[in-house]
Amino acid sequence: ASGETEAMQAGRSLLRVATAATTAPRVAMKLSSALPLLAAFAPAVSAFAPSAPRAAFVPRAAGAGAARSYSSTTSTALAANVLKLSDPNEELLNDVDVFIFDCDGVIWRGDSLIDGIPETLSKLRSLGKKMFFVTNNSTKSRKGYKSKFDSLGLDVPPEEIFSSSFAAAAYLEQTDFKSSGKKVYVIGEVGIGEELDLIGVDWFGG
């Protein structure tokens, strides 16, 4: 929609992913890695769908002054119900529209592409499936991960890449942190600083 920030658009995308993940009868997606990112986008998502199913982020009861935490019950339940597929076409591809991939150990190992990944992604795209690639590795910005996908010969658009560094910056952008005039002290990798630079938030540390 006109006037939406990148973070808002990302929030919309992740809401659709979360809803699909919890309504599909047979889910073969690795949702556990996406949950921390979904939690970071909670303000953006709730602004668009306050009555939507709370699929990806479930606040647990907390005492006064306690920090909000998020339950992994949903991801545990999904993992327990994933079936071993004897016929992927019949049991998976016909019923699932959205696939979420972790990156490290799933798409690549170090700087080496895992066998079968290009063919798998090509097959899913040819069938019109939506895909998202998530990682809690903050060593790179989203631009950095785009470059890594390119170097491995994978044509993945930036809109499908969600890293923890991008999630942190998107959260600060959504909450209008920049207007506070404060700086962010980064305890993390260079990717976080690169993402903060993109939204014009001053930072130090790292």
GROMACS elastic network, one bead per residue, 0.5 to 0.9 nm:
[ bonds ]
;  ai    aj funct       b0    kb
    1     4     6  0.58654   500
    1     9     6  0.82406   500
    2     5     6  0.88796   500
    4     7     6  0.79437   500
    4     8     6  0.58174   500
    4     9     6  0.64778   500
    5     8     6  0.51659   500
    5     9     6  0.63755   500
    5    10     6  0.85871   500
    5   173     6  0.83923   500
    5   174     6  0.79406   500
    6     9     6  0.51086   500
    6    10     6  0.60827   500
    6    11     6  0.85241   500
    6   170     6  0.76172   500
    6   173     6  0.89159   500
    7    11     6  0.60539   500
    7    12     6  0.86630   500
    7    41     6  0.78652   500
    7    44     6  0.71387   500
    7   167     6  0.83970   500
    7   169     6  0.85783   500
    7   171     6  0.72242   500
    7   173     6  0.70031   500
    7   174     6  0.62456   500
    8    12     6  0.63102   500
    8    13     6  0.87114   500
    8    41     6  0.84942   500
    8    44     6  0.55275   500
    8    45     6  0.74626   500
    8    47     6  0.88737   500
    8    48     6  0.86769   500
    8   170     6  0.83589   500
    8   174     6  0.71722   500
    9    12     6  0.51009   500
    9    13     6  0.63421   500
    9    14     6  0.87085   500
    9    44     6  0.85704   500
   10    13     6  0.50520   500
   10    14     6  0.61450   500
   10    15     6  0.85227   500
   10    41     6  0.79822   500
   10    44     6  0.83201   500
   10    45     6  0.86989   500
   10   159     6  0.78310   500
   10   162     6  0.87811   500
   10   170     6  0.84293   500
   11    14     6  0.51888   500
   11    15     6  0.60858   500
   11    16     6  0.86757   500
   11    38     6  0.80256   500
   11    41     6  0.57231   500
   11    42     6  0.76252   500
   11    43     6  0.83618   500
   11    44     6  0.52925   500
   11    46     6  0.86899   500
   11    48     6  0.85174   500
   12    15     6  0.51657   500
   12    16     6  0.64071   500
   12    17     6  0.87669   500
   12    44     6  0.77206   500
   12    45     6  0.61319   500
   12    48     6  0.74557   500
   12    49     6  0.89453   500
   13    16     6  0.52772   500
   13    17     6  0.63522   500
   13    18     6  0.87689   500
   13    45     6  0.89550   500
   14    18     6  0.60461   500
   14    19     6  0.85042   500
   14    37     6  0.87889   500
   14    38     6  0.65979   500
   14    41     6  0.80013   500
   14    45     6  0.78285   500
   15    18     6  0.50935   500
   15    19     6  0.61291   500
   15    20     6  0.85315   500
   15    38     6  0.79637   500
   15    41     6  0.89430   500
   15    42     6  0.89845   500
   15    45     6  0.61926   500
   15    46     6  0.89346   500
   15    49     6  0.85383   500
   15    52     6  0.86779   500
   15    55     6  0.86367   500
   15    56     6  0.82221   500
   16    19     6  0.51994   500
   16    20     6  0.61196   500
   16    21     6  0.85097   500
   16    98     6  0.89919   500
   17    20     6  0.51704   500
   17    21     6  0.60319   500
   17    22     6  0.87571   500
   17    98     6  0.66282   500
   17    99     6  0.83538   500
   17   100     6  0.82013   500
   17   130     6  0.89917   500
   17   132     6  0.85967   500
   18    21     6  0.50729   500
   18    22     6  0.63978   500
   18    23     6  0.87583   500
   18    31     6  0.85589   500
   18    35     6  0.89164   500
   18    38     6  0.80499   500
   18    53     6  0.89650   500
   18    54     6  0.86392   500
   18    55     6  0.59346   500
   18    56     6  0.56771   500
   19    22     6  0.54196   500
   19    23     6  0.62500   500
   19    24     6  0.86068   500
   19    52     6  0.83924   500
   19    53     6  0.71535   500
   19    54     6  0.84627   500
   19    55     6  0.63151   500
   19    56     6  0.80443   500
   20    23     6  0.53094   500
   20    24     6  0.59242   500
   20    96     6  0.81560   500
   20    97     6  0.76746   500
   20    98     6  0.68925   500
   21    24     6  0.57896   500
   21    25     6  0.88234   500
   21    27     6  0.66054   500
   21    29     6  0.76894   500
   21    31     6  0.77614   500
   21    55     6  0.82053   500
   21    56     6  0.88582   500
   21    78     6  0.85568   500
   21    96     6  0.86651   500
   21    98     6  0.75910   500
   21    99     6  0.85917   500
   22    25     6  0.80452   500
   22    27     6  0.81841   500
   22    55     6  0.63319   500
   22    56     6  0.83838   500
   22    74     6  0.81075   500
   22    78     6  0.78760   500
   23    26     6  0.87889   500
   23    27     6  0.87880   500
   24    27     6  0.59520   500
   24    95     6  0.71821   500
   24    96     6  0.64728   500
   24    97     6  0.86880   500
   25    95     6  0.78981   500
   25    96     6  0.85053   500
   26    78     6  0.88409   500
   26    81     6  0.76955   500
   26    82     6  0.64409   500
   26    83     6  0.71408   500
   26    91     6  0.74744   500
   26    92     6  0.67567   500
   26    95     6  0.74856   500
   26    96     6  0.74433   500
   27    30     6  0.86914   500
   27    78     6  0.71994   500
   27    79     6  0.84256   500
   27    81     6  0.80310   500
   27    82     6  0.60686   500
   27    83     6  0.81924   500
   27    92     6  0.75843   500
   27    95     6  0.88111   500
   27    96     6  0.69764   500
   27    99     6  0.86492   500
   28    31     6  0.88855   500
   28    78     6  0.87751   500
   28    79     6  0.83674   500
   28    82     6  0.61228   500
   28    83     6  0.79031   500
   28    92     6  0.74898   500
   28    96     6  0.83385   500
   28    99     6  0.75961   500
   28   100     6  0.87042   500
   29    32     6  0.88539   500
   29    78     6  0.89571   500
   29    79     6  0.87535   500
   29    82     6  0.87763   500
   29    98     6  0.81247   500
   29    99     6  0.54997   500
   29   100     6  0.52652   500
   29   101     6  0.67662   500
   30    33     6  0.66713   500
   30    34     6  0.76899   500
   30    75     6  0.85218   500
   30    79     6  0.80666   500
   30    99     6  0.80909   500
   30   100     6  0.58713   500
   30   101     6  0.59802   500
   30   102     6  0.66102   500
   31    34     6  0.51809   500
   31    35     6  0.64723   500
   31    56     6  0.89266   500
   31    75     6  0.61670   500
   31    78     6  0.82122   500
   31    79     6  0.84250   500
   31   100     6  0.65677   500
   31   101     6  0.80370   500
   31   102     6  0.83889   500
   32    35     6  0.55115   500
   32    36     6  0.80406   500
   32    72     6  0.76606   500
   32    74     6  0.88045   500
   32    75     6  0.54531   500
   32    76     6  0.79110   500
   32    79     6  0.85302   500
   32   102     6  0.88879   500
   33    36     6  0.67629   500
   33    37     6  0.78099   500
   33   100     6  0.89538   500
   33   101     6  0.84973   500
   33   102     6  0.64234   500
   33   134     6  0.66555   500
   33   135     6  0.65513   500
   33   136     6  0.70263   500
   34    37     6  0.53348   500
   34    38     6  0.61130   500
   34    39     6  0.86521   500
   34    56     6  0.86159   500
   34   100     6  0.78185   500
   34   101     6  0.87738   500
   34   102     6  0.79944   500
   34   133     6  0.87746   500
   34   134     6  0.60432   500
   34   135     6  0.74993   500
   34   136     6  0.83685   500
   34   162     6  0.84044   500
   35    39     6  0.60683   500
   35    40     6  0.86358   500
   35    56     6  0.61021   500
   35    57     6  0.71378   500
   35    70     6  0.86803   500
   35    72     6  0.77280   500
   35    75     6  0.78767   500
   36    39     6  0.50604   500
   36    40     6  0.63680   500
   36    41     6  0.88443   500
   36    56     6  0.89403   500
   36    57     6  0.85405   500
   36    70     6  0.83498   500
   36   136     6  0.80610   500
   36   164     6  0.80558   500
   36   167     6  0.88713   500
   37    40     6  0.50836   500
   37    41     6  0.64385   500
   37    42     6  0.88255   500
   37   134     6  0.81704   500
   37   135     6  0.86914   500
   37   136     6  0.80790   500
   37   162     6  0.75613   500
   37   163     6  0.75966   500
   37   164     6  0.64488   500
   37   166     6  0.89730   500
   37   167     6  0.58963   500
   37   168     6  0.84704   500
   38    41     6  0.51005   500
   38    42     6  0.63133   500
   38    45     6  0.86735   500
   38    56     6  0.63152   500
   38    57     6  0.68427   500
   38   167     6  0.84674   500
   39    42     6  0.51052   500
   39    43     6  0.85499   500
   39    56     6  0.71248   500
   39    57     6  0.54996   500
   39    58     6  0.86923   500
   39    70     6  0.72513   500
   40    43     6  0.76273   500
   40    44     6  0.87384   500
   40   164     6  0.89290   500
   40   167     6  0.62300   500
   40   168     6  0.70402   500
   40   170     6  0.82643   500
   40   171     6  0.61252   500
   41    44     6  0.54154   500
   41    45     6  0.61595   500
   41    46     6  0.86273   500
   41   167     6  0.71063   500
   41   168     6  0.89245   500
   41   170     6  0.75804   500
   41   171     6  0.62297   500
   41   174     6  0.85234   500
   42    45     6  0.51259   500
   42    46     6  0.59565   500
   42    47     6  0.85018   500
   42    56     6  0.88893   500
   42    57     6  0.72731   500
   42   171     6  0.86828   500
   43    46     6  0.53176   500
   43    47     6  0.62314   500
   43   171     6  0.79041   500
   43   174     6  0.75371   500
   43   175     6  0.79920   500
   44    47     6  0.53759   500
   44    48     6  0.69958   500
   44   171     6  0.80081   500
   44   174     6  0.65913   500
   44   175     6  0.87307   500
   45    48     6  0.55243   500
   45    49     6  0.63344   500
   45    50     6  0.78150   500
   46    49     6  0.50887   500
   46    51     6  0.79380   500
   46    52     6  0.79021   500
   47    50     6  0.61354   500
   48    52     6  0.88535   500
   49    52     6  0.51794   500
   49    53     6  0.87573   500
   50    53     6  0.87124   500
   51    54     6  0.82742   500
   52    55     6  0.83486   500
   53    56     6  0.85624   500
   54    57     6  0.59650   500
   54    58     6  0.62305   500
   55    58     6  0.71720   500
   55    74     6  0.71393   500
   56    70     6  0.88191   500
   56    71     6  0.87639   500
   56    72     6  0.85505   500
   56    74     6  0.70795   500
   56    75     6  0.82303   500
   57    70     6  0.58545   500
   57    71     6  0.69044   500
   57    72     6  0.82752   500
   57    74     6  0.85774   500
   58    69     6  0.81950   500
   58    70     6  0.54260   500
   58    71     6  0.55484   500
   58    72     6  0.81265   500
   58    73     6  0.84661   500
   58    74     6  0.84422   500
   59    62     6  0.84999   500
   59    68     6  0.65175   500
   59    69     6  0.58099   500
   59    71     6  0.65388   500
   60    68     6  0.72645   500
   60    69     6  0.61456   500
   60    70     6  0.62771   500
   60    71     6  0.65672   500
   61    68     6  0.82151   500
   61    69     6  0.85123   500
   62    65     6  0.79794   500
   62    66     6  0.57216   500
   62    67     6  0.72784   500
   62    68     6  0.68359   500
   62    69     6  0.81261   500
   63    66     6  0.53954   500
   63    67     6  0.85597   500
   64    67     6  0.88034   500
   66    69     6  0.88845   500
   71    74     6  0.74017   500
   71    75     6  0.87458   500
   72    75     6  0.54242   500
   72    76     6  0.62164   500
   72    77     6  0.86636   500
   73    76     6  0.51381   500
   73    77     6  0.61035   500
   73    78     6  0.85836   500
   74    77     6  0.52423   500
   74    78     6  0.62137   500
   74    79     6  0.86515   500
   75    78     6  0.50662   500
   75    79     6  0.60808   500
   75    80     6  0.85829   500
   76    79     6  0.51615   500
   76    80     6  0.62060   500
   76    81     6  0.87672   500
   77    80     6  0.51621   500
   77    81     6  0.64064   500
   77    82     6  0.89640   500
   78    81     6  0.52332   500
   78    82     6  0.63984   500
   79    82     6  0.54335   500
   79    83     6  0.89937   500
   80    83     6  0.84311   500
   82    85     6  0.88576   500
   85    88     6  0.56829   500
   85    91     6  0.66660   500
   85    92     6  0.77835   500
   86    90     6  0.88712   500
   86    91     6  0.78171   500
   87    90     6  0.55394   500
   87    91     6  0.58188   500
   87    92     6  0.78809   500
   88    91     6  0.51254   500
   88    92     6  0.50806   500
   88    93     6  0.62861   500
   88    94     6  0.85743   500
   89    92     6  0.57634   500
   89    94     6  0.62401   500
   90    93     6  0.65116   500
   90    94     6  0.59108   500
   90    95     6  0.80323   500
   91    94     6  0.67849   500
   91    95     6  0.70715   500
   91    96     6  0.89540   500
   92    95     6  0.54919   500
   92    96     6  0.58740   500
   93    96     6  0.56460   500
   93    97     6  0.76146   500
   93   124     6  0.82385   500
   93   127     6  0.83530   500
   93   129     6  0.86629   500
   94    97     6  0.80800   500
   96    99     6  0.75505   500
   96   129     6  0.79636   500
   97   128     6  0.79308   500
   97   129     6  0.51332   500
   97   130     6  0.61667   500
   97   131     6  0.85853   500
   98   129     6  0.58725   500
   98   131     6  0.57239   500
   98   132     6  0.78928   500
   99   124     6  0.87447   500
   99   129     6  0.73573   500
   99   130     6  0.62590   500
   99   132     6  0.64360   500
   99   133     6  0.86561   500
  100   130     6  0.85678   500
  100   131     6  0.57942   500
  100   133     6  0.58898   500
  100   134     6  0.71780   500
  101   106     6  0.70287   500
  101   107     6  0.75694   500
  101   131     6  0.75140   500
  101   132     6  0.61837   500
  101   134     6  0.62022   500
  101   135     6  0.86042   500
  102   105     6  0.76018   500
  102   106     6  0.58346   500
  102   107     6  0.71272   500
  102   132     6  0.85892   500
  102   133     6  0.58040   500
  102   134     6  0.50658   500
  102   135     6  0.57620   500
  102   136     6  0.88310   500
  103   106     6  0.51785   500
  103   108     6  0.63088   500
  103   109     6  0.85033   500
  103   133     6  0.64176   500
  103   134     6  0.63345   500
  103   135     6  0.58848   500
  104   107     6  0.62725   500
  104   108     6  0.55788   500
  104   109     6  0.59141   500
  104   110     6  0.73390   500
  104   135     6  0.73274   500
  104   137     6  0.84114   500
  105   108     6  0.54464   500
  105   109     6  0.50954   500
  105   110     6  0.81101   500
  105   114     6  0.79046   500
  106   109     6  0.74872   500
  106   113     6  0.89493   500
  106   114     6  0.70932   500
  106   117     6  0.85088   500
  107   112     6  0.88082   500
  107   113     6  0.62624   500
  107   114     6  0.57616   500
  107   115     6  0.87316   500
  107   117     6  0.63928   500
  107   133     6  0.89008   500
  108   111     6  0.66077   500
  108   112     6  0.54660   500
  108   114     6  0.50238   500
  108   115     6  0.87606   500
  108   117     6  0.86056   500
  108   152     6  0.87699   500
  109   112     6  0.52769   500
  109   113     6  0.64498   500
  109   114     6  0.66743   500
  110   113     6  0.81798   500
  111   148     6  0.83384   500
  111   152     6  0.80453   500
  112   152     6  0.76316   500
  113   116     6  0.86886   500
  113   117     6  0.73610   500
  113   118     6  0.87047   500
  113   152     6  0.64012   500
  113   153     6  0.89756   500
  114   117     6  0.60105   500
  114   118     6  0.87404   500
  115   118     6  0.78811   500
  115   119     6  0.88298   500
  116   119     6  0.54612   500
  116   120     6  0.61079   500
  116   121     6  0.87499   500
  117   120     6  0.50090   500
  117   121     6  0.61169   500
  117   122     6  0.84174   500
  117   154     6  0.89269   500
  118   121     6  0.53458   500
  118   122     6  0.60192   500
  118   123     6  0.85250   500
  118   153     6  0.81235   500
  118   154     6  0.67918   500
  119   122     6  0.50989   500
  119   123     6  0.60620   500
  119   124     6  0.86531   500
  120   123     6  0.51837   500
  120   124     6  0.63109   500
  120   125     6  0.87203   500
  121   124     6  0.51323   500
  121   125     6  0.61429   500
  121   126     6  0.85376   500
  121   131     6  0.84929   500
  121   154     6  0.86206   500
  122   125     6  0.51917   500
  122   126     6  0.61107   500
  122   127     6  0.86961   500
  123   126     6  0.51590   500
  123   127     6  0.64365   500
  123   128     6  0.89121   500
  123   129     6  0.89320   500
  124   127     6  0.51725   500
  124   128     6  0.64912   500
  124   129     6  0.53806   500
  124   130     6  0.78976   500
  124   131     6  0.82100   500
  125   129     6  0.55010   500
  125   130     6  0.73612   500
  125   131     6  0.82265   500
  126   129     6  0.76043   500
  130   160     6  0.87142   500
  131   160     6  0.65760   500
  132   159     6  0.82691   500
  132   161     6  0.60586   500
  132   162     6  0.73994   500
  133   156     6  0.88365   500
  133   160     6  0.59922   500
  133   162     6  0.61143   500
  133   163     6  0.81839   500
  134   160     6  0.84013   500
  134   161     6  0.61050   500
  134   163     6  0.56076   500
  134   164     6  0.81564   500
  135   138     6  0.79256   500
  135   161     6  0.84372   500
  135   162     6  0.66020   500
  135   164     6  0.64364   500
  136   162     6  0.86688   500
  136   163     6  0.57637   500
  136   165     6  0.78768   500
  137   140     6  0.73457   500
  137   163     6  0.66877   500
  137   164     6  0.63696   500
  137   165     6  0.77279   500
  137   189     6  0.84535   500
  137   191     6  0.87792   500
  138   141     6  0.70004   500
  138   163     6  0.66392   500
  138   164     6  0.55884   500
  138   166     6  0.83203   500
  138   188     6  0.70861   500
  138   189     6  0.54599   500
  138   190     6  0.71732   500
  138   191     6  0.52996   500
  138   192     6  0.62615   500
  139   144     6  0.86533   500
  139   165     6  0.78943   500
  139   188     6  0.80286   500
  139   190     6  0.55355   500
  139   192     6  0.75633   500
  140   143     6  0.75594   500
  140   144     6  0.50437   500
  140   145     6  0.61089   500
  140   163     6  0.80309   500
  140   165     6  0.72497   500
  140   189     6  0.75263   500
  140   190     6  0.64591   500
  140   192     6  0.74061   500
  140   194     6  0.79781   500
  140   195     6  0.88791   500
  141   145     6  0.63264   500
  141   146     6  0.85675   500
  141   163     6  0.71918   500
  141   164     6  0.86164   500
  141   165     6  0.59871   500
  141   166     6  0.63529   500
  141   190     6  0.77815   500
  141   192     6  0.65262   500
  141   193     6  0.82538   500
  141   194     6  0.60358   500
  141   195     6  0.58168   500
  142   145     6  0.50792   500
  142   146     6  0.61354   500
  142   147     6  0.86590   500
  142   158     6  0.67462   500
  142   161     6  0.64473   500
  142   162     6  0.68906   500
  142   163     6  0.64457   500
  142   165     6  0.76479   500
  142   166     6  0.62163   500
  142   191     6  0.78856   500
  142   195     6  0.76637   500
  143   147     6  0.63277   500
  143   148     6  0.87500   500
  143   158     6  0.71538   500
  143   194     6  0.89647   500
  143   195     6  0.87703   500
  144   147     6  0.51148   500
  144   148     6  0.63865   500
  144   149     6  0.88227   500
  144   191     6  0.77316   500
  145   149     6  0.62025   500
  145   150     6  0.85107   500
  145   158     6  0.83557   500
  145   161     6  0.75412   500
  145   163     6  0.83167   500
  146   149     6  0.51619   500
  146   150     6  0.62140   500
  146   151     6  0.86680   500
  146   155     6  0.86597   500
  146   156     6  0.69669   500
  146   157     6  0.72164   500
  146   158     6  0.60731   500
  146   161     6  0.75546   500
  147   151     6  0.61135   500
  147   152     6  0.86876   500
  148   151     6  0.50221   500
  148   152     6  0.63618   500
  148   153     6  0.87465   500
  148   154     6  0.86425   500
  149   152     6  0.52338   500
  149   153     6  0.64306   500
  149   154     6  0.51140   500
  149   155     6  0.68003   500
  149   156     6  0.65567   500
  150   153     6  0.50397   500
  150   154     6  0.53605   500
  150   155     6  0.61928   500
  150   156     6  0.75672   500
  151   154     6  0.74785   500
  152   155     6  0.88995   500
  156   159     6  0.83123   500
  156   160     6  0.68017   500
  156   161     6  0.77929   500
  157   160     6  0.57340   500
  157   161     6  0.72956   500
  158   161     6  0.53037   500
  158   162     6  0.83365   500
  159   162     6  0.78859   500
  161   166     6  0.89210   500
  162   165     6  0.83477   500
  162   166     6  0.64136   500
  162   167     6  0.69347   500
  163   166     6  0.52351   500
  163   167     6  0.62013   500
  163   168     6  0.87253   500
  164   168     6  0.61447   500
  164   169     6  0.87078   500
  164   191     6  0.87897   500
  164   192     6  0.79710   500
  165   168     6  0.52889   500
  165   169     6  0.64942   500
  165   170     6  0.86640   500
  165   188     6  0.89298   500
  165   189     6  0.82482   500
  165   190     6  0.86894   500
  165   191     6  0.56645   500
  165   193     6  0.80335   500
  165   194     6  0.83494   500
  165   195     6  0.64698   500
  165   196     6  0.85451   500
  166   169     6  0.52329   500
  166   170     6  0.59747   500
  166   171     6  0.85230   500
  166   191     6  0.80388   500
  166   192     6  0.70575   500
  166   195     6  0.59541   500
  166   196     6  0.84366   500
  167   170     6  0.50586   500
  167   171     6  0.60980   500
  167   172     6  0.87082   500
  168   171     6  0.52755   500
  168   172     6  0.64834   500
  168   173     6  0.87600   500
  168   192     6  0.73138   500
  168   195     6  0.82652   500
  168   196     6  0.83874   500
  169   172     6  0.51652   500
  169   173     6  0.61370   500
  169   174     6  0.85646   500
  169   192     6  0.72798   500
  169   193     6  0.88244   500
  169   195     6  0.58427   500
  169   196     6  0.55294   500
  169   198     6  0.85643   500
  169   199     6  0.72823   500
  169   201     6  0.85769   500
  170   174     6  0.60250   500
  170   175     6  0.85958   500
  170   195     6  0.85133   500
  170   196     6  0.87804   500
  170   199     6  0.84072   500
  171   174     6  0.50819   500
  171   175     6  0.62243   500
  171   176     6  0.85758   500
  171   177     6  0.87307   500
  172   175     6  0.51841   500
  172   176     6  0.60930   500
  172   177     6  0.52286   500
  172   178     6  0.75621   500
  172   196     6  0.86442   500
  172   199     6  0.88276   500
  172   201     6  0.85002   500
  173   176     6  0.50398   500
  173   177     6  0.62189   500
  173   178     6  0.72162   500
  173   199     6  0.68916   500
  173   201     6  0.85894   500
  174   177     6  0.78134   500
  175   178     6  0.85518   500
  176   179     6  0.58813   500
  176   180     6  0.76496   500
  177   180     6  0.55323   500
  177   181     6  0.76669   500
  177   182     6  0.76624   500
  177   201     6  0.77817   500
  178   181     6  0.57923   500
  178   182     6  0.70617   500
  178   183     6  0.83145   500
  178   199     6  0.83666   500
  178   200     6  0.72950   500
  178   201     6  0.55935   500
  178   202     6  0.80477   500
  179   182     6  0.80197   500
  180   183     6  0.87080   500
  181   201     6  0.86075   500
  181   202     6  0.84711   500
  182   201     6  0.83689   500
  182   202     6  0.74682   500
  182   203     6  0.86152   500
  183   201     6  0.69514   500
  183   204     6  0.72520   500
  184   196     6  0.87693   500
  184   201     6  0.75089   500
  184   202     6  0.63861   500
  184   204     6  0.63900   500
  184   205     6  0.83416   500
  185   203     6  0.57287   500
  185   204     6  0.51661   500
  185   205     6  0.54717   500
  185   206     6  0.74563   500
  186   189     6  0.80159   500
  186   192     6  0.74293   500
  186   193     6  0.73465   500
  186   203     6  0.67686   500
  186   204     6  0.61057   500
  187   205     6  0.64037   500
  187   206     6  0.50556   500
  188   191     6  0.82788   500
  188   192     6  0.69695   500
  188   193     6  0.86766   500
  188   205     6  0.83167   500
  188   206     6  0.52368   500
  189   192     6  0.59880   500
  189   193     6  0.75061   500
  189   206     6  0.59161   500
  190   193     6  0.53327   500
  190   194     6  0.63972   500
  190   195     6  0.88417   500
  190   206     6  0.65147   500
  191   194     6  0.50905   500
  191   195     6  0.62804   500
  191   196     6  0.86717   500
  192   195     6  0.52319   500
  192   196     6  0.62290   500
  192   197     6  0.86632   500
  192   206     6  0.81007   500
  193   196     6  0.50372   500
  193   197     6  0.61454   500
  193   198     6  0.87432   500
  193   202     6  0.88872   500
  193   203     6  0.70788   500
  193   204     6  0.82061   500
  193   205     6  0.88986   500
  193   206     6  0.72688   500
  194   197     6  0.51315   500
  194   198     6  0.65283   500
  195   198     6  0.51474   500
  195   199     6  0.68399   500
  195   200     6  0.88831   500
  195   201     6  0.89549   500
  196   199     6  0.53815   500
  196   200     6  0.62166   500
  196   201     6  0.52913   500
  196   202     6  0.71715   500
  196   203     6  0.73954   500
  197   200     6  0.50054   500
  197   201     6  0.59890   500
  197   202     6  0.71501   500
  197   203     6  0.82732   500
  198   201     6  0.78152   500
  203   206     6  0.86873   500
